[in-house]
Amino acid sequence: MSGPIDSDKAPTVVLVHGAFADGSSWNGVIERLQAQGVAVTAPANPLRGVSIDSAYIASVFEETEGPVLAVGHSYGGVVITNAAARAENVVGLVYVAAFATDEGEALGPADAESKDSILGDALVTLHYPTKDPGHGAVEFAVDPGKLREAMAADLPADRAALMAATQRPLAELAFSEPTGVPAWRRLPSWTVVATEDKAAGADVIRSMAERAGSTITEVDGSHVIMISRPDLVTGVILDALAAVGAVPAAV
């Protein structure tokens, strides 16, 4: 395991949650990082579309003093891929069951290629108002009765029910807006592939990680691996910090 964090050199770890979630999905990871002396924050991802969300998270990166290690879960991977390309202080990327999309690639078509994902059949269509009267927009939520099977099969039923009740819908623009020049072309990256990921699809996540030249860690678990295995996810983040020179090498 890695040694203690040198707070004078270490990046701030910015944890970006994915669809249908909020920053509390990182609580187990946050507790473990803080115990190691890591500066960490988990901002709210607006979930309104790639351009909107990436601009917001880029501003979070830019307003963070010093270097940043960007960590994304699920759709949060698309967000950090775009946001980190706009923020010069990001020094590395960690994808946790997350999409490392390429230039011109949109999330919807990319995930549709997965043979592992069953999320499409679990989504329900909702609508929300926009600033233009009479012109609403589409967003998606997960059918509460299908959320555990699709996203959280390795969590207790009551925990999955809580996630279903508190989920935040994702705008359709998150699926249709294409990625710009991806930050992983110039930054080192690490990816956690959850082998039983039926939401993003383990096959798609693995393929994208390989394309990005990411350091891959595979582990048995569901899409919400940062909740079911926060110890492992924390370890990968610490390894990434070590690689960018923030902590001593593993001993």
For each residue, the residues with C-beta under 8 A, 3 or more apart:
1: 235 238 250 251
2: 36 238 239 241 242 247 248 249 250 251
3: 247 248 251
4: 36 37 247
5: 10 36 37 38 241 246 247
6: 9 10 246 247
7: 10 37 39
8:
9: 6 245 246
10: 5 6 7 37 38 39 241 246 247
11: 39 66 67 68 69 91 92 241 244 246
12: 39 40 41 64 65 66 67 68 69
13: 33 38 39 40 41 68 69 71 237 241
14: 40 41 42 43 57 60 61 64 68 69 70 71
15: 23 26 29 30 40 41 42 71 73
16: 42 43 45 57 70 71 72 73 76 79 80 83
17: 21 22 23 25 26 42 45 73 74 76
18: 21 25 45 72 73 74 75 76 77 98
19: 47 74 75 140 168 170 174
20: 141 142 147 151 163 167 168 169 170
21: 17 18 24 25 73 74 163 167 168
22: 17 25 44 166 168
23: 15 17 26 42 43 44
24: 21 27 42
25: 17 18 21 22 73 224 226 227
26: 15 17 23 29 30 42 73 226
27: 24 30 31
28: 31 32 226 227 230 234
29: 15 26 32 33 40 226 230 233 234 237
30: 15 26 27 33 34 40 42
31: 27 28 34 35 230
32: 28 29 35 36 230 231 234
33: 13 29 30 36 38 40 234 237 238
34: 30 31 37 38 40
35: 31 32
36: 2 4 5 32 33 234 238
37: 4 5 7 10 34
38: 5 10 13 33 34 237 238 241
39: 7 10 11 12 13
40: 12 13 14 15 29 30 33 34
41: 12 13 14 15 60 64
42: 14 15 16 17 23 24 26 30
43: 14 16 23 57 60
44: 22 23
45: 16 17 18 53 56 57 75 76 79
46: 52 53 56
47: 19 53 75 168 169 170 171 174
48: 52 53 171 173 174
49: 52 53 171 172 173 174 177
50: 53 54 78 79 82 107 173 174 177 178 179
51: 54 55 173 177
52: 46 48 49 55 56 173
53: 45 46 47 48 49 50 56 57 79 83 174
54: 50 51 57 58 78 79 82 83 86
55: 51 52 58 59 83 86
56: 45 46 52 53 59 60
57: 14 16 43 45 53 54 60 61 79 80 83
58: 54 55 61 62 82 83 84 86 87
59: 55 56 62 63
60: 14 41 43 56 57 63 64 83
61: 14 57 58 64 68 70 83 84 86 87 89 90
62: 58 59 86 87 89
63: 59 60
64: 12 14 41 60 61 68 89
65: 12
66: 11 12 89
67: 11 12 89 90 91 244
68: 11 12 13 14 61 64 87 89 90 91
69: 11 12 13 14 90 91 92 93 94 237 240 241 244 246
70: 14 16 61 80 83 84 90 92 93 94 183
71: 13 14 15 16 76 80 93 94 95 96 237
72: 16 18 75 76 77 78 79 80 81 93 94 95 96 98
73: 15 16 17 18 21 25 26 76 77 96 97 98 224 226
74: 17 18 19 21 77 96 97 98 99 199 200 223
75: 18 19 45 47 72 78 79 98 99 107 170 174
76: 16 17 18 45 71 72 73 79 80 96 98
77: 18 72 73 74 80 81 95 96 98 99 100 101
78: 50 54 72 75 81 82 98 99 101 107 174 179
79: 16 45 50 53 54 57 72 75 76 82 83
80: 16 57 70 71 72 76 77 83 84 90 93 95 98 183
81: 72 77 78 84 85 93 99 100 101 179 182 183 184
82: 50 54 58 78 79 85 86 179 180 182 183
83: 16 53 54 55 57 58 60 61 70 79 80 86 87 90 183
84: 58 61 70 80 81 87 90 93 183 187
85: 81 82 180 181 182 183
86: 54 55 58 61 62 82 83
87: 58 61 62 68 83 84 90
88:
89: 61 62 64 66 67 68
90: 61 67 68 69 70 80 83 84 87 93 183 187
91: 11 67 68 69 187 244
92: 11 69 70 187 188 189 190 240 243 244
93: 69 70 71 72 80 81 84 90 100 183 184 187 188 189 190
94: 69 70 71 72 189 190 191 192 236 237 240
95: 71 72 77 80 98 99 100 189 190 191 192 205 208 209 214
96: 71 72 73 74 76 77 191 192 225 226 233 236
97: 73 74 192 193 194 197 199 200 205 223 224 225 226
98: 18 72 73 74 75 76 77 78 80 95 191 200 205
99: 74 75 77 78 81 95 107 110 111 200 204 205 208
100: 77 81 93 95 182 184 189 191 208 209 211 212 214
101: 77 78 81 105 106 107 110 179 182 208
102: 105 179 182 208 211
103: 178 179 180 181 182
104: 178 179
105: 101 102 109 110 178 179
106: 101 109 110 175 176 177 178 179
107: 50 75 78 99 101 110 111 174 175 176
108: 111 112 175 176
109: 105 106 112 113
110: 99 101 105 106 107 113 204 208
111: 99 107 108 114 117 119 120 175 200 201 204
112: 108 109 120
113: 109 110 204
114: 111 117 200 201 203 204
115: 201 203
116: 197 198 201 202 203 204
117: 111 114 120 197 198 199 200 201 204
118: 121 122 149 150 198 199
119: 111 122 123 142 150 151 198 199 200 201
120: 111 112 117 123
121: 118 146 150
122: 118 119 142 143 146 147 149 150
123: 119 120 140 141 142 143
124: 140 141 142 143
125: 138 139 140
126: 138 139 140 141 169
127: 136 137 138 139
128: 136 137 139 169 171
129: 136 137
130: 135 136 137
131:
132: 135
133:
134:
135: 130 132
136: 127 128 129 130
137: 127 128 129 130 171 172 173
138: 125 126 127 171 172
139: 125 126 127 128 169 170 171 172
140: 19 123 124 125 126 169 170 172 175
141: 20 123 124 126 167 169 170
142: 20 119 122 123 124 146 147 150 151 164 167
143: 122 123 124 146 147
144: 147 161 164 165
145:
146: 121 122 142 143 149 150
147: 20 122 142 143 144 150 151 152 160 163 164 167
148: 151 152 153 155 157 160 161 164
149: 118 122 146 153 198
150: 118 119 121 122 142 146 147 198 199 223
151: 20 119 142 147 148 160 163 198 199 222 223 224
152: 147 148 155 159 160 163 222 223 224 227 228
153: 148 149 196 198 222
154: 196 221 222 228
155: 148 152 159 160 163 222 224 227 228
156: 159 160
157: 148 160 161
158: 161 162
159: 152 155 156 162 163 227
160: 147 148 151 152 155 156 157 163 164
161: 144 148 157 158 164 165
162: 158 159 165 166
163: 20 21 147 151 152 155 159 160 166 167 224
164: 142 144 147 148 160 161 167
165: 144 161 162
166: 22 162 163
167: 20 21 141 142 147 163 164
168: 19 20 21 22 47
169: 20 47 126 128 139 140 141
170: 19 20 47 75 139 140 141 174 175
171: 47 48 49 128 137 138 139 174
172: 49 137 138 139 140 175 176
173: 48 49 50 51 52 137 176 177
174: 19 47 48 49 50 53 75 78 107 170 171 177
175: 106 107 108 111 140 170 172
176: 106 107 108 172 173
177: 49 50 51 106 173 174
178: 50 103 104 105 106
179: 50 78 81 82 101 102 103 104 105 106 182
180: 82 85 103
181: 85 103 185
182: 81 82 85 100 101 102 103 179 185 212
183: 70 80 81 82 83 84 85 90 93 186 187
184: 81 93 100 187 189 212 213 214
185: 181 182
186: 183
187: 84 90 91 92 93 183 184
188: 92 93 215 240 243 244
189: 92 93 94 95 100 184 209 212 213 214 215
190: 92 93 94 95 214 215 216 217 236 237 239 240 243
191: 94 95 96 98 100 205 206 208 209 212 214 215 216 217
192: 94 95 96 97 217 218 219 225 232 233 236
193: 97 197 202 205 206 209 216 217 218 219
194: 97 197 202 205 219 220 221 222 223 225
195: 202 218 219 220 221
196: 153 154 202 220 221 222
197: 97 116 117 193 194 200 201 202 205 221 222 223 225
198: 116 117 118 119 149 150 151 153 201 222 223
199: 74 97 117 118 119 150 151 222 223
200: 74 97 98 99 111 114 117 119 197 204 205 223
201: 111 114 115 116 117 119 197 198 204 205
202: 116 193 194 195 196 197 205 206
203: 114 115 116 206 207
204: 99 110 111 113 114 116 117 200 201 207 208
205: 95 97 98 99 191 193 194 197 200 201 202 208 209
206: 191 193 202 203 209 210 216 218
207: 203 204 210 211
208: 95 99 100 101 102 110 191 204 205 211 212
209: 95 100 189 191 193 205 206 212 214 216
210: 206 207 213 214 216
211: 100 102 207 208
212: 100 182 184 189 191 208 209
213: 184 189 210
214: 95 100 184 189 190 191 209 210
215: 188 189 190 191 239
216: 190 191 193 206 209 210
217: 190 191 192 193 232 236
218: 192 193 195 206
219: 192 193 194 195 225 229 232
220: 194 195 196
221: 154 194 195 196 197 225 228 229
222: 151 152 153 154 155 194 196 197 198 199 225 228
223: 74 97 150 151 152 194 197 198 199 200
224: 25 73 97 151 152 155 163 227 228
225: 96 97 192 194 197 219 221 222 228 229 232 233
226: 25 26 28 29 73 96 97 229 230 233
227: 25 28 152 155 159 224 230
228: 152 154 155 221 222 224 225
229: 219 221 225 226 232 233
230: 28 29 31 32 226 227 233 234
231: 32 234 235
232: 192 217 219 225 229 235 236
233: 29 96 192 225 226 229 230 236 237
234: 28 29 32 33 36 230 231 237 238
235: 1 231 232 238 239
236: 94 96 190 192 217 232 233 239 240
237: 13 29 33 38 69 71 94 190 233 234 240 241
238: 1 2 33 36 38 234 235 241 242 247
239: 2 190 215 235 236 242 243 250
240: 69 92 94 188 190 236 237 243 244
241: 2 5 10 11 13 38 69 237 238 244 246 247
242: 2 238 239 245 246 247 248 249 250
243: 92 188 190 239 240
244: 11 67 69 91 92 188 240 241
245: 9 242
246: 5 6 9 10 11 69 241 242
247: 2 3 4 5 6 10 238 241 242
248: 2 3 242 251
249: 2 242
250: 1 2 239 242
251: 1 2 3 248
